[in-house]
Amino acid sequence: MNPEDLKARCKQFSLRVIRLVRALPDDKVGRPIANQLIRSGTSVAANYRAACLAKSRADFASKVGTAVEEADESALWMELIMEDEILPRDKVQPLWQEATELTSIFCASIKTARRNGAD
């Protein structure tokens, strides 16, 4: 996958997170999860875009590392939503799968960047 395709995929992930957050209940359980998920889920795209502008392989690896953390955190919030049955599993599972796939892609990108000369 080329960087432009991955940027678009990350942006779509963020848009899907926004839609999921809108579906969460506005109560004392839903609000804090919504706040955390909107932050982590939308920052995946922002951090990957920043990585694409990196000045070195080490800078790239660092910025993609932040995207990994945010995608993985997003997956955690979605797991909590599914396991506590805040929303139906079938509504959350596809987005959770995308979060885990993005995490794997980013981890592979970091390994490649480090193998090619980043510290």
DSSP file (Angstrom, degrees, kcal/mol; ACC not computed):
  #  RESIDUE AA STRUCTURE BP1 BP2  ACC     N-H-->O    O-->H-N    N-H-->O    O-->H-N    TCO  KAPPA ALPHA  PHI   PSI    X-CA   Y-CA   Z-CA
    1    1 A M              0   0    0      0, 0.0     0, 0.0     0, 0.0     0, 0.0   0.000 360.0 360.0 360.0 130.1    0.0    0.0    0.0
    2    2 A N     >  -     0   0    0      1,-0.1     4,-2.3     4,-0.0     3,-0.3  -0.396 360.0-104.0 -82.1 163.5    1.4    3.4   -1.0
    3    3 A P  H  > S+     0   0    0      0, 0.0     4,-2.4     0, 0.0     5,-0.2   0.844 119.3  52.5 -57.2 -37.1    1.5    6.3    1.4
    4    4 A E  H  > S+     0   0    0      2,-0.2     4,-2.1     1,-0.2     5,-0.2   0.906 110.0  48.1 -68.2 -39.8   -1.4    8.1   -0.3
    5    5 A D  H  > S+     0   0    0     -3,-0.3     4,-2.4     2,-0.2    -1,-0.2   0.905 112.6  48.9 -64.3 -40.7   -3.6    5.1   -0.1
    6    6 A L  H  X S+     0   0    0     -4,-2.3     4,-2.6     2,-0.2    -2,-0.2   0.870 108.3  53.9 -69.3 -35.5   -2.7    4.6    3.6
    7    7 A K  H  X S+     0   0    0     -4,-2.4     4,-2.3    -5,-0.2    -1,-0.2   0.937 111.0  46.5 -59.0 -46.1   -3.5    8.3    4.3
    8    8 A A  H  X S+     0   0    0     -4,-2.1     4,-2.4     1,-0.2    -2,-0.2   0.898 111.8  50.8 -64.6 -40.5   -6.9    7.9    2.7
    9    9 A R  H  X S+     0   0    0     -4,-2.4     4,-2.2     2,-0.2    -1,-0.2   0.908 110.9  48.7 -63.7 -41.9   -7.5    4.7    4.7
   10   10 A C  H  X S+     0   0    0     -4,-2.6     4,-2.3     2,-0.2    35,-0.4   0.888 110.3  51.3 -65.1 -39.5   -6.5    6.4    7.9
   11   11 A K  H  X S+     0   0    0     -4,-2.3     4,-2.3     2,-0.2    -2,-0.2   0.919 109.9  49.1 -64.7 -42.5   -8.8    9.3    7.1
   12   12 A Q  H  X S+     0   0    0     -4,-2.4     4,-2.4     2,-0.2    -2,-0.2   0.886 108.7  54.1 -63.3 -38.4  -11.7    6.9    6.5
   13   13 A F  H  X S+     0   0    0     -4,-2.2     4,-2.2     2,-0.2    -2,-0.2   0.939 108.7  48.7 -58.8 -46.9  -10.9    5.2    9.8
   14   14 A S  H  X S+     0   0    0     -4,-2.3     4,-2.2     1,-0.2    -2,-0.2   0.892 110.4  50.5 -61.9 -40.6  -11.2    8.5   11.6
   15   15 A L  H  X S+     0   0    0     -4,-2.3     4,-1.9     1,-0.2    -1,-0.2   0.889 110.1  50.1 -65.0 -38.5  -14.5    9.3    9.9
   16   16 A R  H  X S+     0   0    0     -4,-2.4     4,-2.2     2,-0.2    -2,-0.2   0.871 108.1  53.5 -67.3 -36.1  -15.9    5.9   10.9
   17   17 A V  H  X S+     0   0    0     -4,-2.2     4,-2.9     2,-0.2     5,-0.2   0.918 106.1  53.5 -62.2 -43.1  -14.7    6.6   14.5
   18   18 A I  H  X S+     0   0    0     -4,-2.2     4,-2.0     1,-0.2    -2,-0.2   0.926 109.9  47.4 -57.4 -45.4  -16.6    9.9   14.5
   19   19 A R  H  X S+     0   0    0     -4,-1.9     4,-0.9     1,-0.2    -1,-0.2   0.891 112.1  49.8 -64.5 -39.3  -19.8    8.0   13.4
   20   20 A L  H >X S+     0   0    0     -4,-2.2     3,-0.8     1,-0.2     4,-0.6   0.923 109.0  51.8 -65.0 -43.5  -19.3    5.4   16.1
   21   21 A V  H >< S+     0   0    0     -4,-2.9     3,-1.2     1,-0.3    -1,-0.2   0.888 104.5  56.9 -61.1 -39.2  -18.8    8.0   18.8
   22   22 A R  H 3< S+     0   0    0     -4,-2.0    -1,-0.3     1,-0.2    -2,-0.2   0.797 104.2  54.3 -61.6 -27.0  -22.0    9.7   17.7
   23   23 A A  H << S+     0   0    0     -4,-0.9    -1,-0.2    -3,-0.8    -2,-0.2   0.614  85.8 103.9 -83.4 -12.7  -23.9    6.4   18.3
   24   24 A L  S << S-     0   0    0     -3,-1.2    63,-0.1    -4,-0.6     2,-0.1  -0.380  83.4 -99.2 -69.9 148.3  -22.6    6.1   21.9
   25   25 A P        -     0   0    0      0, 0.0     2,-1.6     0, 0.0     9,-0.2  -0.366  24.6-125.9 -67.5 146.3  -25.0    6.9   24.7
   26   26 A D  S    S+     0   0    0      4,-0.1     2,-0.2    -3,-0.1    -2,-0.0  -0.555  72.9 106.9 -91.5  70.9  -24.8   10.3   26.3
   27   27 A D  S  > S-     0   0    0     -2,-1.6     4,-2.7     0, 0.0    -3,-0.0  -0.726  90.1 -78.6-136.3-174.4  -24.5    9.0   29.8
   28   28 A K  T  4 S+     0   0    0     -2,-0.2    -2,-0.0     1,-0.2     0, 0.0   0.662 130.1  39.2 -70.6 -13.5  -21.8    8.6   32.5
   29   29 A V  T  > S+     0   0    0      2,-0.1     4,-1.3     3,-0.1    -1,-0.2   0.834 118.2  45.8 -92.7 -46.7  -20.3    5.5   30.8
   30   30 A G  H  > S+     0   0    0      1,-0.2     4,-3.0     2,-0.2     5,-0.2   0.878 105.7  59.0 -66.6 -40.8  -20.7    6.6   27.1
   31   31 A R  H  X S+     0   0    0     -4,-2.7     4,-2.7     1,-0.2     5,-0.2   0.937 107.1  43.3 -59.9 -51.6  -19.3   10.1   27.5
   32   32 A P  H  > S+     0   0    0      0, 0.0     4,-2.1     0, 0.0    -1,-0.2   0.900 116.8  47.8 -64.6 -36.7  -15.8    9.3   28.8
   33   33 A I  H  X S+     0   0    0     -4,-1.3     4,-3.0     2,-0.2     5,-0.3   0.924 111.9  50.7 -65.9 -42.5  -15.4    6.5   26.3
   34   34 A A  H  X S+     0   0    0     -4,-3.0     4,-2.7     1,-0.2     5,-0.3   0.923 109.9  50.2 -59.3 -44.9  -16.6    8.8   23.5
   35   35 A N  H  X S+     0   0    0     -4,-2.7     4,-1.4    -5,-0.2    -1,-0.2   0.907 115.0  43.0 -61.8 -42.6  -14.1   11.4   24.6
   36   36 A Q  H  X S+     0   0    0     -4,-2.1     4,-2.7    -5,-0.2     5,-0.3   0.921 115.7  47.9 -69.8 -43.8  -11.2    9.0   24.6
   37   37 A L  H  X S+     0   0    0     -4,-3.0     4,-2.9     1,-0.2     5,-0.3   0.888 109.6  51.7 -67.9 -39.1  -12.2    7.2   21.4
   38   38 A I  H  X S+     0   0    0     -4,-2.7     4,-1.6    -5,-0.3    -1,-0.2   0.895 113.1  46.9 -64.6 -37.3  -12.7   10.4   19.4
   39   39 A R  H  X S+     0   0    0     -4,-1.4     4,-1.4    -5,-0.3    -2,-0.2   0.966 119.8  36.2 -67.6 -53.0   -9.2   11.6   20.5
   40   40 A S  H  X S+     0   0    0     -4,-2.7     4,-0.8     1,-0.2    -2,-0.2   0.915 117.6  51.6 -69.3 -41.5   -7.4    8.4   19.8
   41   41 A G  H  X S+     0   0    0     -4,-2.9     4,-0.5    -5,-0.3     3,-0.3   0.861 113.2  42.5 -66.9 -36.8   -9.3    7.5   16.7
   42   42 A T  H  X S+     0   0    0     -4,-1.6     4,-1.3    -5,-0.3     3,-0.2   0.755 106.7  62.0 -81.5 -22.9   -9.0   10.8   14.9
   43   43 A S  H  X S+     0   0    0     -4,-1.4     4,-2.8     1,-0.2     5,-0.3   0.672  86.9  74.5 -78.0 -13.3   -5.3   11.2   15.8
   44   44 A V  H  X S+     0   0    0     -4,-0.8     4,-2.1    -3,-0.3    -1,-0.2   0.966 102.4  40.0 -57.6 -51.7   -4.4    8.0   13.9
   45   45 A A  H  X S+     0   0    0     -4,-0.5     4,-2.4   -35,-0.4     5,-0.2   0.907 115.4  51.8 -65.3 -42.4   -4.8    9.9   10.6
   46   46 A A  H  X S+     0   0    0     -4,-1.3     4,-2.0     1,-0.2    -1,-0.2   0.911 112.1  45.7 -62.4 -42.6   -3.2   13.1   11.9
   47   47 A N  H  X S+     0   0    0     -4,-2.8     4,-2.1     2,-0.2    -1,-0.2   0.864 111.7  50.7 -72.4 -34.7   -0.1   11.2   13.1
   48   48 A Y  H  X S+     0   0    0     -4,-2.1     4,-1.9    -5,-0.3    -1,-0.2   0.918 109.9  51.0 -67.5 -40.2    0.3    9.2   10.0
   49   49 A R  H  X S+     0   0    0     -4,-2.4     4,-0.6     1,-0.2    -2,-0.2   0.911 110.0  50.2 -60.9 -40.4    0.0   12.4    7.9
   50   50 A A  H >< S+     0   0    0     -4,-2.0     3,-1.1     1,-0.2    -1,-0.2   0.890 107.2  54.8 -63.3 -38.7    2.7   13.9   10.1
   51   51 A A  H >< S+     0   0    0     -4,-2.1     3,-1.9     1,-0.3    -1,-0.2   0.871 100.1  59.9 -62.5 -36.3    4.9   10.8    9.6
   52   52 A C  H 3< S+     0   0    0     -4,-1.9    -1,-0.3     1,-0.3    -2,-0.2   0.706 106.2  48.5 -65.3 -18.3    4.6   11.2    5.8
   53   53 A L  T << S+     0   0    0     -3,-1.1    -1,-0.3    -4,-0.6    -2,-0.2   0.240  84.7 140.7-101.7  11.1    6.3   14.7    6.3
   54   54 A A    <   -     0   0    0     -3,-1.9    -3,-0.1     1,-0.1     3,-0.1  -0.148  50.9-142.4 -59.1 149.6    9.1   13.3    8.5
   55   55 A K  S    S+     0   0    0      1,-0.1     2,-0.3     2,-0.0    -1,-0.1   0.577  79.7  10.3 -90.0 -12.1   12.6   14.7    8.0
   56   56 A S  S  > S-     0   0    0      1,-0.1     4,-2.5    62,-0.0     5,-0.1  -0.956  79.9-101.5-155.1 170.0   14.3   11.4    8.5
   57   57 A R  H  > S+     0   0    0     -2,-0.3     4,-2.9     2,-0.2     5,-0.2   0.889 123.4  52.2 -64.7 -37.8   13.7    7.6    8.9
   58   58 A A  H  > S+     0   0    0      2,-0.2     4,-2.2     1,-0.2    -1,-0.2   0.910 110.2  47.8 -64.4 -41.2   14.1    8.0   12.6
   59   59 A D  H  > S+     0   0    0      2,-0.2     4,-2.5     1,-0.2     5,-0.2   0.905 112.0  50.7 -64.3 -42.0   11.5   10.8   12.7
   60   60 A F  H  X S+     0   0    0     -4,-2.5     4,-2.9     1,-0.2     5,-0.3   0.945 110.1  49.0 -58.8 -49.8    9.2    8.7   10.5
   61   61 A A  H  X S+     0   0    0     -4,-2.9     4,-1.8     1,-0.2    -2,-0.2   0.884 111.9  49.8 -60.0 -39.5    9.5    5.7   12.9
   62   62 A S  H  X S+     0   0    0     -4,-2.2     4,-1.3     2,-0.2    -1,-0.2   0.930 113.4  44.4 -65.0 -46.1    8.8    7.9   15.9
   63   63 A K  H  X S+     0   0    0     -4,-2.5     4,-1.6     1,-0.2    -2,-0.2   0.876 113.6  49.3 -70.4 -37.2    5.7    9.5   14.3
   64   64 A V  H  X S+     0   0    0     -4,-2.9     4,-2.4     1,-0.2    -1,-0.2   0.852 104.6  61.7 -68.0 -32.1    4.4    6.2   13.1
   65   65 A G  H  X S+     0   0    0     -4,-1.8     4,-2.0    -5,-0.3    -2,-0.2   0.883 102.5  50.0 -58.6 -38.6    5.0    4.9   16.6
   66   66 A T  H  X S+     0   0    0     -4,-1.3     4,-2.2     2,-0.2    -1,-0.2   0.897 108.4  52.2 -66.4 -40.0    2.5    7.5   17.9
   67   67 A A  H  X S+     0   0    0     -4,-1.6     4,-2.6     2,-0.2     5,-0.2   0.883 107.5  53.3 -62.8 -37.8    0.0    6.3   15.2
   68   68 A V  H  X S+     0   0    0     -4,-2.4     4,-2.6     2,-0.2     5,-0.2   0.947 109.2  48.4 -59.4 -48.9    0.5    2.7   16.4
   69   69 A E  H  X S+     0   0    0     -4,-2.0     4,-2.4     1,-0.2    -2,-0.2   0.898 113.4  46.8 -60.0 -42.0   -0.3    3.8   20.0
   70   70 A E  H  X S+     0   0    0     -4,-2.2     4,-2.3     2,-0.2    -1,-0.2   0.890 112.6  48.5 -70.7 -39.6   -3.4    5.7   19.0
   71   71 A A  H  X S+     0   0    0     -4,-2.6     4,-2.0     2,-0.2    -2,-0.2   0.911 113.8  47.5 -65.7 -41.1   -4.7    2.9   16.8
   72   72 A D  H  X S+     0   0    0     -4,-2.6     4,-1.9    -5,-0.2    -2,-0.2   0.899 111.3  50.3 -67.4 -40.0   -4.1    0.3   19.5
   73   73 A E  H  X S+     0   0    0     -4,-2.4     4,-2.2    -5,-0.2    -2,-0.2   0.911 108.5  53.0 -62.9 -41.2   -5.8    2.6   22.1
   74   74 A S  H  X S+     0   0    0     -4,-2.3     4,-2.2     1,-0.2    -2,-0.2   0.911 106.4  53.1 -59.2 -42.3   -8.8    3.0   19.8
   75   75 A A  H  X S+     0   0    0     -4,-2.0     4,-2.4     1,-0.2    -1,-0.2   0.897 106.7  53.4 -60.1 -40.6   -9.0   -0.8   19.6
   76   76 A L  H  X S+     0   0    0     -4,-1.9     4,-2.3     2,-0.2    -2,-0.2   0.942 107.9  48.7 -60.2 -48.3   -9.1   -1.0   23.4
   77   77 A W  H  X S+     0   0    0     -4,-2.2     4,-2.1     1,-0.2    -1,-0.2   0.892 112.0  50.0 -60.7 -38.4  -12.0    1.5   23.6
   78   78 A M  H  X S+     0   0    0     -4,-2.2     4,-2.4     2,-0.2    -1,-0.2   0.877 107.3  54.0 -68.0 -36.2  -13.9   -0.5   21.0
   79   79 A E  H  X S+     0   0    0     -4,-2.4     4,-3.3     2,-0.2     5,-0.3   0.920 109.1  49.0 -60.8 -43.0  -13.2   -3.8   22.9
   80   80 A L  H  X S+     0   0    0     -4,-2.3     4,-2.3     1,-0.2     6,-0.3   0.906 109.7  51.7 -63.2 -41.4  -14.8   -2.2   26.0
   81   81 A I  H  <>S+     0   0    0     -4,-2.1     5,-2.3    -5,-0.2     6,-0.9   0.913 116.0  41.0 -60.6 -43.0  -17.8   -1.0   24.0
   82   82 A M  H ><5S+     0   0    0     -4,-2.4     3,-1.0     3,-0.2    -2,-0.2   0.938 115.7  48.0 -71.8 -46.9  -18.3   -4.5   22.6
   83   83 A E  H 3<5S+     0   0    0     -4,-3.3    -2,-0.2     1,-0.3    -1,-0.2   0.828 116.0  43.5 -68.6 -31.3  -17.6   -6.4   25.8
   84   84 A D  T 3<5S-     0   0    0     -4,-2.3    -1,-0.3    -5,-0.3    -2,-0.2   0.436 109.4-126.4 -89.7   0.7  -19.9   -4.2   28.0
   85   85 A E  T < 5 +     0   0    0     -3,-1.0    -3,-0.2    -4,-0.2    -4,-0.1   0.857  60.4 146.3  57.6  39.2  -22.5   -4.3   25.2
   86   86 A I  S   <S+     0   0    0     -5,-2.3    -4,-0.1    -6,-0.3    -5,-0.1   0.883  78.6  10.3 -69.5 -38.7  -22.7   -0.6   25.0
   87   87 A L  S    S-     0   0    0     -6,-0.9    -1,-0.2   -63,-0.1    -2,-0.1  -0.936 105.2 -81.2-131.1 157.6  -23.3   -1.0   21.3
   88   88 A P    >>  -     0   0    0      0, 0.0     3,-1.7     0, 0.0     4,-0.9  -0.345  36.7-127.3 -61.0 137.3  -24.0   -4.1   19.3
   89   89 A R  H >> S+     0   0    0      1,-0.3     4,-3.2     2,-0.2     3,-0.9   0.857 107.6  60.4 -52.6 -40.9  -20.9   -6.1   18.5
   90   90 A D  H 34 S+     0   0    0      1,-0.3    -1,-0.3     2,-0.2    -8,-0.0   0.708 103.6  51.7 -66.6 -18.1  -21.7   -6.2   14.8
   91   91 A K  H <4 S+     0   0    0     -3,-1.7    -1,-0.3     2,-0.1     4,-0.2   0.729 120.9  31.6 -84.5 -24.0  -21.7   -2.4   14.7
   92   92 A V  H XX S+     0   0    0     -4,-0.9     4,-2.4    -3,-0.9     3,-0.6   0.779  99.6  77.7-103.9 -34.5  -18.3   -2.1   16.3
   93   93 A Q  H 3X S+     0   0    0     -4,-3.2     4,-2.7     1,-0.2     5,-0.2   0.844  92.0  52.2 -52.0 -46.4  -16.4   -5.2   15.2
   94   94 A P  H 3> S+     0   0    0      0, 0.0     4,-1.8     0, 0.0    -1,-0.2   0.894 113.0  45.2 -61.8 -37.1  -15.5   -4.1   11.6
   95   95 A L  H <> S+     0   0    0     -3,-0.6     4,-2.2    -4,-0.2    -2,-0.2   0.882 111.3  52.7 -73.0 -37.2  -14.0   -0.8   12.9
   96   96 A W  H  X S+     0   0    0     -4,-2.4     4,-2.2     2,-0.2    -1,-0.2   0.919 108.0  52.6 -59.8 -43.3  -12.1   -2.7   15.6
   97   97 A Q  H  X S+     0   0    0     -4,-2.7     4,-2.3     1,-0.2    -2,-0.2   0.903 108.0  50.5 -59.9 -41.4  -10.8   -5.0   12.9
   98   98 A E  H  X S+     0   0    0     -4,-1.8     4,-2.8     1,-0.2    -1,-0.2   0.899 107.9  53.3 -64.1 -40.0   -9.6   -1.9   10.9
   99   99 A A  H  X S+     0   0    0     -4,-2.2     4,-2.1     1,-0.2    -2,-0.2   0.913 111.0  46.1 -60.7 -42.5   -7.9   -0.6   14.0
  100  100 A T  H  X S+     0   0    0     -4,-2.2     4,-2.0     2,-0.2    -2,-0.2   0.872 112.5  50.4 -70.3 -35.4   -6.0   -3.8   14.5
  101  101 A E  H  X S+     0   0    0     -4,-2.3     4,-2.5     2,-0.2    -2,-0.2   0.921 110.6  48.9 -66.9 -43.0   -5.0   -4.0   10.8
  102  102 A L  H  X S+     0   0    0     -4,-2.8     4,-2.8     1,-0.2     5,-0.2   0.903 109.0  53.9 -62.1 -40.3   -3.7   -0.4   10.9
  103  103 A T  H  X S+     0   0    0     -4,-2.1     4,-2.3    -5,-0.2    -1,-0.2   0.930 110.6  46.4 -58.7 -44.9   -1.7   -1.2   14.0
  104  104 A S  H  X S+     0   0    0     -4,-2.0     4,-2.2     2,-0.2    -2,-0.2   0.906 112.3  49.9 -64.5 -42.7   -0.1   -4.1   12.2
  105  105 A I  H  X S+     0   0    0     -4,-2.5     4,-2.1     1,-0.2    -2,-0.2   0.933 112.3  47.4 -61.6 -46.5    0.6   -2.0    9.1
  106  106 A F  H  X S+     0   0    0     -4,-2.8     4,-2.3     2,-0.2    -2,-0.2   0.900 110.0  52.5 -64.1 -40.9    2.2    0.7   11.1
  107  107 A C  H  X S+     0   0    0     -4,-2.3     4,-2.1    -5,-0.2    -1,-0.2   0.912 110.2  48.7 -61.0 -42.0    4.3   -1.8   13.1
  108  108 A A  H  X S+     0   0    0     -4,-2.2     4,-2.3     1,-0.2    -1,-0.2   0.880 109.3  53.3 -64.4 -37.8    5.6   -3.3    9.9
  109  109 A S  H  X S+     0   0    0     -4,-2.1     4,-2.6     2,-0.2    -2,-0.2   0.895 108.1  49.9 -64.3 -40.1    6.4    0.2    8.6
  110  110 A I  H  X S+     0   0    0     -4,-2.3     4,-2.6     2,-0.2     5,-0.2   0.928 110.4  49.7 -64.3 -44.6    8.4    1.0   11.7
  111  111 A K  H  X S+     0   0    0     -4,-2.1     4,-2.5     1,-0.2    -2,-0.2   0.911 112.3  48.2 -60.7 -42.2   10.4   -2.3   11.3
  112  112 A T  H  X S+     0   0    0     -4,-2.3     4,-1.9     2,-0.2    -2,-0.2   0.931 111.5  49.3 -64.0 -45.7   11.1   -1.5    7.6
  113  113 A A  H  <>S+     0   0    0     -4,-2.6     5,-2.0     1,-0.2    -2,-0.2   0.908 113.9  45.9 -61.2 -41.9   12.2    2.1    8.4
  114  114 A R  H ><5S+     0   0    0     -4,-2.6     3,-1.5     1,-0.2    -1,-0.2   0.899 111.3  51.6 -68.4 -39.7   14.5    0.9   11.2
  115  115 A R  H 3<5S+     0   0    0     -4,-2.5    -1,-0.2     1,-0.3    -2,-0.2   0.833 107.9  54.4 -64.1 -31.5   15.9   -1.9    9.0
  116  116 A N  T 3<5S-     0   0    0     -4,-1.9    -1,-0.3    -5,-0.2    -2,-0.2   0.239 138.7 -67.7 -91.2  14.0   16.6    0.7    6.3
  117  117 A G  T < 5S+     0   0    0     -3,-1.5     2,-0.2     1,-0.4    -3,-0.2   0.448  88.7 128.0 124.9  -2.7   18.6    2.9    8.5
  118  118 A A      <       0   0    0     -5,-2.0    -1,-0.4   -61,-0.2   -62,-0.0  -0.615 360.0 360.0 -83.9 147.4   16.6    4.5   11.2
  119  119 A D              0   0    0     -2,-0.2    -1,-0.1    -4,-0.0    -5,-0.1   0.436 360.0 360.0 -89.6 360.0   17.8    4.2   14.8
